[in-house]
Amino acid sequence: MEERIVKLRDELKAGGDWIKGECYKFVDEEEKMVGFYSPEGYLLEQRTMTQEERQRNVFRAIRGNAMDKTGTDD
């Protein structure tokens, strides 16, 4: 039991333990946050967006413009 406690304490000090597996990245542009989720939907990590993630690309610009349209010609 003491060995397990020492191992857990060391992992906490190091900031966690690396686990290999499938995960999903979601970028919330409004909140300027990025979240990484497990396939079961558990939040594994959350951080602020990097400069690269903040830059709009062509696909985001098209999607954003399509959402702004009301369907009428003004």
Buried (B, 14 or more C-beta within 10 A) or exposed (E): EEEEEEEEEEEEEEEEEEEEEEBEEEEEEEEEBBBBBEEEEEEEEEEEBEEEBEEEEEEEEEEEEEEEEEEEEE
